[in-house]
Amino acid sequence: MHYRTQISKLSAIGQAAWDNLLAQQSDSTPFLSYAFLQALHETGCATAETGWQEHYLSVWQDDLAGKSRLVAALPLYLKMHSYGEYVFDWAWAEAYQRHGLEYYPKLLSSIPFTPVAGNRLLAVDAAARAALLQALAQLRQEPGISSTHVLFPTQVESELLRESGMMIRQAVQFHWQNRGFQDFAHFLASLEQKKRKNIAAERRKVAQAGVTLERILGAQVSLTQWRFFAACYAHTYKAHFSTPYLNLDFFLQLAQTMPDNLLLIIASKEGKNIASALVVYDEQTLYGRYWGCLQDLPCLHFETAYYQPLEFCIERQLQSFEGGAQGEHKMARGFLPHTTYSAHHLQHPSFANAVEHFLAREQCNVSEYVQHLEGRNPFRVAAIATS
């Protein structure tokens, strides 16, 4: 079977071909949609100017009439830095620099600024996926590319990437699972007494401070509310002496192209909006994403970015809530450890060998960490037994 590969921008692949391919995947997310990715590119958030040069790898098949069909694809970038990735390789870059070697540009398959696991090796069947892996293996050997990285693939894909010659790295996130909860009180009742009391106290603190909260579906968010959210988001980044990755234009474009996947939560006090959180969801999962405040209050972050989305999950009968990168504190709020994966290939043999040994040691530490966390399960034994 003949396949043809190409490197291009997402727009050259086209929305119809991309989303048709995505619809055939088992573990896709809203962040892999053409609408989300193209919004990042068109609004200047993920472009060559910001260090994210589109380098999408696609595999095409021609029929007898000469018509091309997209059969496999990989979101791919030439990266000039390691910002916005959530799988940290800064130490590797520094080691290259100390030895007079260039670490950038590198090849990166990732959803910019989004630590959400899901399909990366998009393909219509196993043969097309094998062709995609072969094309990636050839691409990562090109001169001037120090390394290749695939972030947050599925576990199955990580094994395929391992078989293709890449090294696998593991990390831990914290995800909430819906155990058929009828309401938030039912969820609280499933937790250990101390965890239950702490959450109730946190929510009470916010209410006693005179804060009210509103959940607004994406299609109903006004321009004024989008501007307020963007201001909160930018303010919180600046408060941590950092530059926000995303801009108002990006959020406004999402509001136009994928409103049914968005939920905005706004907190107000004495008639004035003071904080907000934007989450993304589909039929099964809610993804905690963006948060910001203009006035911080005790427990306001937990109420706005965790408890309000949890209530929404239960009301909509969503099966899971992915809370984003890291955050061991989430366990006290009903989130449990979940292993994530990334795949890495370094061209320089000595550095590849050093990283391979490092990852072996790191994986042992991650395994021990997960075992330790599993011993701190926040749910009552009786609740676990009946779930």
VOGU-306055 format. One record per residue: residue in one letter; x, y, z of N, C-alpha, C in turn; residue number from 1. Coordinates in steps of 0.02 Angstrom, whole numbers, plus 50000, padded with zeros to 5 digits. Example, Ala and Ser with C-alpha at 12.3 -4.5 7.8 and 13.67 -1.06 7.14 Angstrom:
// VOGU-306055
A  50660  49716  50390  50615  49775  50390  50660  49835  50390  1
S  50642  49888  50354  50684  49947  50357  50645  50002  50394  2
This chain:
// VOGU-306055
M  50043  49940  50000  50000  50000  50000  50044  50062  50000  1
H  50030  50109  49957  50071  50169  49950  50045  50225  49994  2
Y  50091  50254  50033  50075  50312  50073  50120  50370  50054  3
R  50094  50430  50060  50132  50490  50046  50131  50533  50109  4
T  50188  50557  50131  50192  50598  50191  50209  50670  50173  5
Q  50188  50715  50218  50205  50786  50207  50211  50821  50274  6
I  50249  50875  50274  50255  50920  50331  50221  50985  50313  7
S  50176  51009  50355  50138  51069  50337  50109  51102  50398  8
K  50078  51158  50387  50037  51189  50438  49970  51153  50442  9
L  49937  51161  50498  49872  51128  50507  49822  51153  50454  10
S  49825  51216  50438  49778  51244  50389  49785  51211  50321  11
A  49846  51187  50304  49856  51153  50240  49824  51084  50240  12
I  49818  51054  50298  49783  50990  50303  49708  51000  50295  13
G  49683  51052  50327  49613  51070  50319  49569  51042  50375  14
Q  49518  51079  50393  49474  51061  50449  49436  50997  50435  15
A  49408  50989  50375  49367  50930  50361  49408  50867  50367  16
A  49468  50866  50337  49510  50806  50339  49533  50792  50410  17
W  49553  50845  50447  49578  50836  50515  49524  50810  50562  18
D  49467  50842  50562  49415  50821  50609  49384  50754  50590  19
N  49384  50737  50526  49361  50671  50505  49408  50617  50532  20
L  49473  50630  50528  49522  50583  50556  49514  50578  50632  21
L  49505  50635  50664  49498  50637  50737  49437  50597  50760  22
A  49384  50600  50722  49322  50565  50741  49331  50489  50743  23
Q  49383  50464  50711  49395  50392  50709  49442  50367  50764  24
Q  49461  50413  50810  49507  50394  50864  49469  50374  50926  25
S  49501  50335  50968  49469  50309  51029  49477  50354  51089  26
D  49530  50394  51090  49545  50436  51148  49561  50507  51128  27
S  49518  50537  51087  49528  50606  51068  49497  50651  51121  28
T  49518  50714  51121  49491  50764  51168  49475  50827  51129  29
P  49437  50873  51159  49423  50936  51124  49485  50975  51105  30
F  49540  50963  51140  49602  51001  51128  49637  50979  51064  31
L  49618  50922  51037  49646  50899  50974  49605  50922  50915  32
S  49548  50953  50927  49505  50975  50872  49540  51029  50831  33
Y  49520  51033  50769  49546  51086  50725  49531  51154  50755  34
A  49471  51162  50783  49451  51227  50810  49499  51250  50865  35
F  49517  51206  50911  49560  51225  50966  49631  51240  50942  36
L  49659  51194  50903  49728  51203  50880  49735  51264  50835  37
Q  49688  51272  50789  49694  51328  50743  49684  51394  50779  38
A  49644  51395  50832  49637  51456  50872  49704  51476  50902  39
L  49743  51427  50925  49809  51441  50952  49854  51473  50900  40
H  49849  51448  50838  49892  51473  50784  49869  51541  50758  41
E  49804  51548  50747  49778  51609  50715  49781  51670  50761  42
T  49779  51659  50826  49780  51716  50873  49849  51732  50898  43
G  49900  51699  50871  49968  51716  50888  49995  51685  50951  44
C  49959  51637  50980  49981  51606  51043  50035  51553  51030  45
A  50024  51512  50979  50072  51459  50963  50092  51467  50889  46
T  50144  51505  50878  50168  51520  50810  50244  51516  50810  47
A  50273  51523  50751  50345  51525  50745  50374  51583  50786  48
E  50337  51639  50789  50361  51697  50826  50363  51685  50901  49
T  50320  51640  50926  50320  51625  50998  50358  51560  51013  50
G  50393  51533  50963  50434  51473  50973  50398  51408  50959  51
W  50339  51411  50929  50300  51351  50911  50289  51351  50835  52
Q  50338  51329  50798  50331  51327  50725  50295  51264  50703  53
E  50238  51273  50669  50199  51215  50648  50241  51170  50602  54
H  50239  51106  50617  50278  51057  50580  50237  50992  50577  55
Y  50172  50999  50565  50125  50943  50568  50146  50888  50518  56
L  50148  50828  50544  50165  50770  50502  50100  50734  50483  57
S  50090  50725  50418  50029  50691  50394  50046  50638  50344  58
V  50003  50587  50341  50010  50531  50295  49947  50529  50252  59
W  49958  50525  50186  49902  50527  50139  49903  50465  50095  60
Q  49844  50446  50073  49837  50388  50028  49797  50411  49967  61
D  49823  50395  49908  49790  50414  49845  49750  50356  49818  62
D  49688  50369  49797  49648  50316  49767  49662  50313  49691  63
L  49628  50269  49656  49640  50259  49585  49622  50321  49544  64
A  49577  50362  49571  49558  50423  49536  49605  50481  49550  65
G  49656  50468  49593  49704  50520  49610  49683  50565  49667  66
K  49628  50547  49700  49604  50587  49757  49641  50566  49820  67
S  49665  50616  49858  49703  50602  49919  49657  50599  49980  68
R  49674  50553  50024  49637  50545  50087  49687  50546  50145  69
L  49672  50587  50195  49714  50589  50255  49702  50526  50296  70
V  49756  50486  50308  49748  50423  50344  49785  50423  50410  71
A  49829  50471  50421  49865  50474  50485  49895  50544  50493  72
A  49903  50565  50556  49932  50631  50568  49958  50635  50639  73
L  50004  50681  50649  50035  50693  50714  50042  50769  50724  74
P  50011  50798  50775  50023  50869  50789  50096  50878  50809  75
L  50132  50920  50773  50205  50922  50782  50229  50994  50773  76
Y  50279  51012  50813  50307  51079  50811  50383  51076  50813  77
L  50415  51126  50781  50485  51140  50794  50486  51190  50851  78
K  50516  51171  50907  50516  51213  50967  50585  51245  50976  79
M  50583  51309  50995  50644  51347  51007  50655  51358  51082  80
H  50613  51328  51123  50619  51333  51196  50578  51276  51226  81
S  50573  51274  51293  50534  51220  51325  50477  51247  51367  82
Y  50456  51307  51353  50399  51335  51390  50333  51305  51366  83
G  50285  51301  51413  50217  51280  51396  50209  51207  51381  84
E  50253  51164  51410  50252  51093  51392  50229  51048  51450  85
Y  50246  51064  51512  50225  51026  51571  50259  50957  51577  86
V  50307  50943  51534  50353  50887  51544  50422  50918  51538  87
F  50457  50922  51594  50514  50968  51598  50579  50935  51574  88
D  50610  50969  51525  50675  50945  51500  50728  51001  51503  89
W  50716  51050  51546  50763  51106  51552  50834  51081  51571  90
A  50838  51031  51614  50904  51006  51635  50940  50975  51576  91
W  50903  50942  51531  50934  50913  51472  50962  50969  51427  92
A  50923  51022  51419  50945  51078  51377  51007  51111  51407  93
E  51009  51118  51474  51067  51148  51506  51129  51105  51499  94
A  51119  51039  51501  51176  50993  51492  51205  50999  51422  95
Y  51162  51005  51372  51185  51016  51304  51226  51080  51300  96
Q  51199  51133  51330  51232  51198  51327  51301  51196  51360  97
R  51306  51161  51417  51370  51156  51452  51423  51122  51409  98
H  51401  51079  51364  51448  51042  51321  51453  51074  51251  99
G  51428  51135  51245  51435  51171  51182  51392  51145  51126  100
L  51336  51112  51143  51291  51084  51093  51224  51121  51093  101
E  51192  51121  51036  51128  51155  51030  51071  51105  51044  102
Y  51028  51124  51091  50970  51082  51106  50910  51102  51065  103
Y  50907  51165  51046  50851  51190  51005  50876  51207  50935  104
P  50835  51194  50884  50765  51171  50887  50759  51097  50902  105
K  50704  51079  50932  50686  51010  50944  50617  50998  50914  106
L  50601  50935  50902  50535  50917  50878  50490  50899  50937  107
L  50431  50927  50938  50385  50916  50994  50315  50901  50968  108
S  50288  50844  50988  50218  50829  50976  50181  50841  51041  109
S  50137  50891  51039  50104  50912  51101  50044  50957  51082  110
I  49998  50964  51129  49947  51016  51124  49975  51076  51162  111
P  49991  51130  51129  50024  51186  51164  49987  51207  51227  112
F  50026  51213  51281  50002  51239  51345  49948  51196  51376  113
T  49945  51132  51359  49888  51090  51380  49912  51021  51401  114
P  49919  51009  51466  49942  50944  51490  49887  50892  51495  115
V  49852  50880  51440  49797  50832  51438  49817  50773  51395  116
A  49811  50712  51423  49829  50652  51385  49775  50635  51334  117
G  49795  50602  51281  49748  50581  51229  49787  50558  51168  118
N  49751  50541  51116  49783  50517  51055  49832  50569  51028  119
R  49888  50545  51005  49937  50586  50968  49948  50555  50900  120
L  49951  50489  50897  49963  50453  50834  49895  50441  50800  121
L  49869  50493  50770  49803  50488  50739  49808  50446  50675  122
A  49766  50395  50669  49769  50351  50611  49703  50315  50602  123
V  49689  50297  50539  49627  50261  50524  49633  50187  50538  124
D  49695  50160  50538  49705  50089  50551  49778  50078  50570  125
A  49794  50015  50586  49862  49998  50610  49914  50011  50556  126
A  49897  49997  50493  49946  50006  50439  49963  50080  50430  127
A  49913  50123  50434  49926  50194  50428  49966  50220  50488  128
R  49951  50193  50547  49989  50213  50606  50062  50191  50600  129
A  50074  50132  50573  50143  50109  50563  50179  50155  50514  130
A  50144  50178  50462  50175  50224  50414  50192  50290  50448  131
L  50148  50312  50493  50160  50374  50530  50221  50368  50575  132
L  50226  50312  50610  50283  50300  50654  50348  50296  50614  133
Q  50346  50265  50556  50405  50261  50514  50427  50330  50490  134
A  50378  50371  50471  50394  50439  50449  50424  50479  50506  135
L  50397  50471  50567  50424  50506  50625  50495  50483  50640  136
A  50508  50418  50634  50575  50391  50647  50625  50421  50598  137
Q  50606  50430  50536  50650  50461  50487  50660  50535  50501  138
L  50606  50569  50521  50609  50640  50534  50654  50657  50593  139
R  50653  50616  50644  50692  50631  50704  50767  50622  50693  140
Q  50787  50593  50636  50858  50584  50621  50886  50641  50579  141
E  50844  50689  50561  50866  50743  50517  50919  50786  50552  142
P  50969  50810  50514  51021  50854  50543  50989  50918  50572  143
G  51017  50941  50627  50993  51002  50659  50938  50992  50709  144
I  50912  50930  50716  50861  50914  50765  50895  50876  50823  145
S  50897  50907  50881  50932  50875  50937  50893  50816  50965  146
S  50826  50824  50965  50785  50775  51001  50713  50779  50977  147
T  50675  50726  50993  50604  50723  50976  50566  50701  51038  148
H  50508  50733  51049  50470  50721  51110  50395  50716  51093  149
V  50362  50666  51119  50290  50659  51112  50260  50660  51182  150
L  50222  50712  51197  50198  50723  51265  50125  50702  51273  151
F  50112  50666  51327  50045  50645  51348  50009  50602  51296  152
P  50044  50553  51265  50007  50505  51224  49969  50457  51269  153
T  49927  50415  51240  49894  50363  51279  49945  50310  51299  154
Q  49927  50267  51346  49972  50214  51366  49988  50167  51308  155
V  49937  50151  51268  49948  50107  51210  49996  50140  51161  156
E  49987  50204  51149  50032  50239  51103  50103  50243  51130  157
S  50109  50250  51196  50177  50253  51225  50214  50188  51213  158
E  50179  50132  51213  50211  50068  51199  50233  50064  51126  159
L  50191  50090  51081  50210  50091  51010  50270  50136  50999  160
L  50273  50192  51034  50330  50237  51029  50393  50205  51058  161
R  50385  50167  51112  50442  50131  51140  50470  50081  51089  162
E  50424  50044  51057  50445  49995  51007  50479  50028  50947  163
S  50463  50092  50934  50494  50127  50878  50562  50156  50896  164
G  50584  50147  50959  50650  50169  50979  50652  50230  51023  165
M  50595  50251  51051  50595  50308  51095  50594  50286  51168  166
M  50619  50328  51212  50620  50315  51284  50556  50342  51315  167
I  50529  50305  51363  50465  50323  51394  50476  50351  51464  168
R  50443  50406  51476  50446  50439  51541  50376  50439  51572  169
Q  50372  50428  51637  50308  50428  51671  50303  50487  51720  170
A  50242  50510  51730  50229  50563  51779  50160  50549  51809  171
V  50139  50593  51854  50076  50582  51890  50033  50644  51887  172
Q  49971  50635  51869  49920  50686  51876  49866  50660  51925  173
F  49816  50703  51938  49763  50684  51984  49696  50694  51950  174
H  49657  50641  51946  49593  50641  51912  49537  50620  51960  175
W  49479  50650  51952  49419  50632  51991  49375  50587  51949  176
Q  49347  50535  51980  49303  50490  51945  49233  50493  51976  177
N  49184  50497  51933  49114  50499  51956  49091  50428  51972  178
R  49075  50415  52035  49054  50348  52057  48978  50345  52060  179
G  48945  50379  52015  48872  50379  52015  48844  50425  52068  180
F  48879  50479  52083  48856  50525  52135  48791  50560  52114  181
Q  48745  50565  52160  48680  50596  52146  48684  50672  52151  182
D  48726  50696  52197  48736  50767  52205  48801  50777  52244  183
F  48819  50841  52258  48882  50854  52292  48883  50825  52362  184
A  48827  50826  52396  48823  50798  52463  48837  50723  52462  185
H  48813  50689  52411  48826  50618  52403  48901  50605  52393  186
F  48933  50648  52353  49006  50644  52344  49041  50654  52411  187
L  49022  50705  52448  49054  50719  52513  49047  50659  52560  188
A  48989  50627  52558  48977  50571  52603  49023  50512  52589  189
S  49051  50509  52529  49095  50454  52511  49166  50464  52537  190
L  49182  50524  52561  49249  50540  52583  49258  50524  52658  191
E  49321  50517  52678  49336  50511  52749  49311  50572  52786  192
Q  49297  50564  52849  49266  50617  52888  49307  50682  52887  193
K  49373  50677  52896  49414  50737  52898  49413  50774  52831  194
K  49417  50737  52777  49415  50768  52711  49347  50801  52700  195
R  49295  50767  52721  49227  50792  52712  49219  50858  52750  196
K  49242  50860  52812  49235  50920  52854  49275  50978  52826  197
N  49336  50962  52801  49378  51016  52774  49347  51048  52712  198
I  49319  51008  52668  49287  51035  52608  49227  51078  52628  199
A  49186  51052  52673  49127  51090  52696  49148  51156  52727  200
A  49203  51155  52765  49228  51217  52796  49253  51266  52744  201
E  49287  51241  52693  49313  51285  52640  49255  51318  52602  202
R  49204  51280  52587  49147  51308  52551  49109  51359  52595  203
R  49105  51343  52658  49071  51388  52705  49108  51454  52710  204
K  49175  51451  52710  49216  51511  52715  49202  51559  52657  205
V  49197  51531  52598  49184  51572  52538  49114  51602  52542  206
A  49065  51563  52562  48997  51588  52567  48992  51643  52620  207
Q  49025  51633  52678  49022  51682  52731  49058  51747  52713  208
A  49103  51744  52665  49137  51804  52641  49093  51844  52594  209
G  49032  51819  52581  48986  51854  52538  48997  51843  52464  210
V  49031  51788  52446  49046  51774  52376  48989  51733  52346  211
T  48967  51752  52287  48919  51712  52249  48952  51689  52185  212
L  48927  51633  52159  48958  51604  52100  48906  51590  52047  213
E  48926  51599  51985  48882  51588  51928  48917  51544  51877  214
R  48882  51492  51853  48909  51449  51800  48874  51467  51735  215
I  48914  51482  51683  48886  51507  51620  48912  51463  51563  216
L  48867  51433  51526  48886  51393  51468  48916  51437  51414  217
G  48962  51408  51375  49001  51447  51328  48961  51492  51281  218
A  48905  51466  51255  48865  51505  51208  48831  51564  51240  219
Q  48827  51565  51307  48792  51619  51342  48838  51670  51373  220
V  48904  51661  51365  48953  51707  51394  48954  51771  51353  221
S  48948  51828  51385  48949  51892  51350  49020  51915  51337  222
L  49027  51963  51292  49093  51991  51277  49124  52022  51340  223
T  49083  52055  51380  49108  52085  51442  49134  52031  51489  224
Q  49100  51976  51494  49122  51921  51537  49187  51889  51510  225
W  49193  51883  51444  49256  51857  51416  49314  51904  51432  226
R  49301  51968  51426  49354  52016  51441  49373  52013  51515  227
F  49324  52004  51558  49339  51998  51629  49381  51936  51642  228
F  49361  51879  51612  49400  51818  51622  49472  51826  51598  229
A  49481  51854  51539  49549  51863  51512  49590  51908  51557  230
A  49559  51959  51587  49595  52003  51634  49616  51964  51696  231
C  49572  51922  51722  49589  51880  51780  49647  51833  51763  232
Y  49643  51801  51706  49694  51754  51684  49762  51788  51679  233
A  49764  51846  51646  49827  51882  51637  49853  51908  51703  234
H  49808  51932  51746  49829  51960  51811  49863  51907  51854  235
T  49835  51847  51854  49864  51793  51895  49932  51772  51870  236
Y  49941  51769  51805  50008  51754  51777  50058  51807  51799  237
K  50039  51870  51793  50084  51924  51810  50099  51925  51884  238
A  50050  51906  51925  50062  51902  51998  50115  51851  52015  239
H  50124  51800  51971  50176  51750  51981  50237  51765  51938  240
F  50243  51828  51917  50301  51852  51878  50311  51811  51815  241
S  50256  51797  51781  50258  51758  51720  50217  51792  51666  242
T  50228  51773  51604  50192  51801  51548  50137  51752  51527  243
P  50075  51775  51521  50021  51729  51501  50032  51703  51431  244
Y  50018  51638  51422  50026  51607  51357  49971  51625  51309  245
L  49911  51638  51335  49851  51646  51293  49825  51717  51297  246
N  49787  51738  51247  49762  51806  51245  49686  51807  51236  247
L  49657  51866  51240  49585  51874  51235  49560  51849  51167  248
D  49597  51862  51114  49575  51840  51048  49568  51764  51045  249
F  49612  51729  51079  49607  51656  51080  49542  51633  51112  250
F  49527  51661  51170  49466  51641  51205  49403  51660  51165  251
L  49405  51718  51133  49348  51739  51093  49339  51693  51032  252
Q  49394  51669  51004  49387  51624  50947  49358  51557  50969  253
L  49380  51532  51028  49350  51471  51054  49275  51480  51065  254
A  49256  51539  51090  49185  51552  51102  49144  51548  51037  255
Q  49176  51564  50981  49142  51561  50917  49142  51491  50887  256
T  49197  51454  50896  49205  51391  50860  49189  51328  50900  257
M  49192  51332  50967  49176  51273  51007  49141  51292  51073  258
P  49087  51332  51069  49054  51355  51130  49024  51298  51171  259
D  49004  51243  51139  48972  51188  51175  49022  51149  51218  260
N  49085  51166  51215  49136  51133  51255  49162  51177  51312  261
L  49131  51235  51322  49158  51283  51370  49109  51297  51427  262
L  49136  51305  51486  49098  51326  51545  49139  51379  51582  263
L  49110  51437  51591  49143  51491  51627  49111  51498  51696  264
I  49152  51502  51747  49128  51511  51816  49153  51578  51841  265
I  49108  51620  51864  49126  51686  51887  49106  51694  51960  266
A  49154  51717  52000  49142  51731  52071  49135  51807  52080  267
S  49087  51827  52119  49076  51899  52131  49064  51911  52205  268
K  49078  51973  52225  49067  51993  52294  49041  52065  52294  269
E  48986  52075  52329  48955  52142  52334  48942  52171  52265  270
G  48921  52127  52219  48903  52150  52152  48961  52160  52105  271
K  49022  52144  52127  49081  52154  52086  49115  52087  52072  272
N  49129  52073  52008  49163  52012  51990  49235  52013  52014  273
I  49258  51958  52046  49325  51958  52075  49368  51900  52051  274
A  49338  51847  52023  49378  51789  52002  49339  51749  51950  275
S  49375  51707  51913  49341  51665  51864  49384  51605  51846  276
A  49351  51554  51821  49385  51493  51797  49350  51471  51733  277
L  49389  51449  51685  49362  51422  51622  49382  51349  51618  278
V  49331  51306  51609  49344  51235  51601  49318  51212  51533  279
V  49345  51157  51509  49325  51128  51445  49295  51059  51459  280
Y  49244  51040  51422  49213  50975  51435  49187  50945  51370  281
D  49178  50879  51371  49145  50844  51317  49092  50797  51347  282
E  49073  50745  51312  49019  50702  51336  49037  50662  51398  283
Q  49102  50652  51409  49124  50609  51464  49166  50644  51517  284
T  49203  50694  51497  49256  50720  51540  49255  50796  51544  285
L  49271  50821  51603  49282  50893  51612  49357  50903  51626  286
Y  49385  50955  51595  49456  50969  51601  49466  51037  51635  287
G  49495  51037  51694  49511  51100  51727  49566  51135  51690  288
R  49557  51198  51672  49605  51230  51629  49631  51296  51656  289
Y  49591  51348  51655  49617  51415  51665  49582  51449  51724  290
W  49621  51483  51764  49595  51515  51824  49629  51582  51833  291
G  49594  51630  51863  49625  51693  51880  49580  51733  51926  292
C  49610  51780  51962  49571  51822  52008  49600  51892  52010  293
L  49557  51940  52024  49578  52008  52036  49580  52024  52110  294
Q  49543  51985  52149  49544  51991  52222  49544  51921  52251  295
D  49596  51904  52287  49601  51836  52314  49571  51834  52384  296
L  49537  51779  52398  49507  51767  52464  49522  51695  52484  297
P  49523  51680  52549  49536  51611  52571  49487  51562  52539  298
C  49515  51509  52510  49476  51454  52480  49438  51472  52417  299
L  49446  51533  52392  49410  51553  52332  49431  51512  52271  300
H  49495  51496  52266  49520  51457  52210  49489  51387  52210  301
F  49485  51355  52268  49456  51288  52272  49382  51289  52253  302
E  49346  51339  52276  49275  51343  52261  49263  51354  52186  303
T  49301  51401  52158  49289  51420  52088  49315  51368  52039  304
A  49374  51342  52052  49407  51298  52003  49399  51223  52017  305
Y  49372  51205  52076  49364  51134  52092  49291  51116  52109  306
Y  49264  51148  52160  49199  51126  52185  49142  51144  52137  307
Q  49145  51202  52106  49094  51219  52056  49098  51172  51996  308
P  49157  51158  51968  49160  51109  51914  49139  51039  51935  309
L  49154  51019  51997  49132  50953  52021  49056  50950  52023  310
E  49024  51002  52047  48951  51003  52046  48924  50996  51975  311
F  48956  51031  51928  48935  51027  51858  48943  50956  51832  312
C  48999  50923  51848  49010  50854  51827  48954  50808  51851  313
I  48936  50816  51915  48885  50773  51944  48817  50787  51912  314
E  48801  50851  51902  48737  50870  51872  48732  50843  51800  315
R  48787  50846  51763  48787  50824  51693  48804  50750  51685  316
Q  48818  50717  51741  48837  50646  51741  48900  50633  51699  317
L  48947  50681  51702  49011  50670  51670  49051  50620  51711  318
Q  49092  50580  51678  49124  50525  51712  49189  50543  51747  319
S  49222  50596  51725  49287  50613  51756  49301  50687  51752  320
F  49346  50709  51795  49368  50778  51798  49444  50775  51803  321
E  49477  50799  51750  49551  50800  51749  49573  50869  51772  322
G  49608  50870  51827  49624  50934  51859  49687  50968  51835  323
G  49719  50942  51782  49780  50974  51757  49843  50945  51786  324
A  49898  50979  51775  49964  50953  51794  49974  50957  51870  325
Q  50007  50905  51896  50031  50904  51965  49974  50916  52015  326
G  49992  50934  52077  49941  50952  52126  49921  50897  52173  327
E  49966  50876  52216  49951  50824  52265  49894  50844  52311  328
H  49886  50910  52321  49832  50935  52364  49763  50915  52339  329
K  49758  50897  52275  49693  50878  52247  49667  50813  52278  330
M  49711  50771  52305  49688  50708  52334  49640  50720  52391  331
A  49651  50772  52430  49607  50787  52487  49538  50807  52463  332
R  49531  50818  52398  49467  50840  52369  49438  50786  52323  333
G  49460  50724  52331  49431  50669  52296  49464  50650  52230  334
F  49521  50679  52215  49558  50662  52154  49609  50608  52170  335
L  49618  50561  52125  49664  50505  52136  49720  50506  52084  336
P  49778  50477  52102  49836  50478  52056  49823  50440  51992  337
H  49849  50468  51938  49841  50439  51871  49907  50446  51834  338
T  49933  50392  51807  49998  50394  51773  49990  50422  51702  339
T  50035  50468  51685  50038  50494  51617  50105  50475  51586  340
Y  50110  50483  51520  50169  50459  51484  50195  50512  51436  341
S  50259  50508  51422  50289  50547  51367  50344  50504  51337  342
A  50360  50518  51274  50411  50480  51238  50465  50527  51213  343
H  50529  50504  51215  50586  50548  51201  50639  50511  51160  344
H  50668  50548  51114  50724  50521  51075  50777  50576  51068  345
L  50838  50562  51090  50893  50610  51084  50943  50582  51033  346
Q  50962  50624  50986  51007  50600  50933  51077  50586  50959  347
H  51102  50626  51005  51171  50618  51028  51176  50555  51071  348
P  51217  50506  51051  51218  50441  51086  51235  50446  51160  349
S  51284  50488  51178  51304  50493  51249  51248  50523  51291  350
F  51216  50575  51265  51162  50605  51302  51102  50558  51305  351
A  51089  50522  51251  51034  50474  51251  51045  50421  51304  352
N  51106  50398  51311  51122  50347  51361  51113  50375  51432  353
A  51135  50437  51442  51128  50468  51509  51054  50478  51527  354
V  51014  50500  51479  50943  50511  51492  50908  50444  51504  355
E  50928  50392  51467  50898  50326  51477  50908  50302  51549  356
H  50969  50312  51576  50982  50292  51645  50943  50335  51694  357
F  50938  50400  51679  50900  50445  51722  50827  50424  51724  358
L  50798  50409  51666  50727  50391  51664  50714  50325  51700  359
A  50761  50279  51698  50752  50216  51735  50748  50229  51810  360
R  50792  50273  51834  50790  50290  51906  50727  50329  51923  361
E  50708  50375  51878  50649  50416  51890  50586  50373  51892  362
Q  50583  50323  51848  50523  50280  51846  50515  50242  51911  363
C  50570  50220  51940  50566  50186  52006  50538  50234  52058  364
N  50561  50296  52056  50536  50345  52104  50462  50360  52094  365
V  50441  50364  52030  50370  50377  52015  50327  50319  52039  366
S  50350  50258  52029  50312  50199  52051  50305  50199  52127  367
E  50358  50214  52162  50355  50218  52235  50308  50274  52258  368
Y  50311  50330  52222  50268  50387  52239  50195  50369  52231  369
V  50178  50335  52176  50108  50315  52164  50085  50267  52218  370
Q  50128  50219  52237  50110  50172  52290  50097  50209  52355  371
H  50139  50258  52369  50130  50299  52430  50063  50336  52427  372
L  50047  50365  52369  49985  50402  52363  49924  50357  52369  373
E  49929  50297  52342  49872  50251  52345  49856  50232  52417  374
G  49906  50237  52461  49894  50223  52531  49860  50281  52567  375
R  49850  50336  52532  49817  50394  52562  49749  50408  52529  376
N  49717  50355  52507  49652  50362  52473  49603  50402  52517  377
P  49574  50455  52490  49531  50498  52531  49461  50470  52542  378
F  49443  50416  52508  49375  50390  52514  49368  50340  52571  379
R  49309  50338  52600  49294  50290  52652  49299  50220  52624  380
V  49321  50172  52664  49328  50103  52643  49261  50076  52617  381
A  49207  50093  52653  49141  50068  52633  49121  50097  52565  382
A  49139  50162  52553  49122  50193  52490  49160  50161  52433  383
I  49225  50143  52445  49265  50112  52393  49237  50044  52376  384
A  49215  50008  52428  49191  49939  52418  49127  49937  52377  385
T  49087  49990  52381  49023  49990  52346  49025  50027  52281  386
S  49082  50057  52262  49087  50095  52200  49101  50051  52141  387
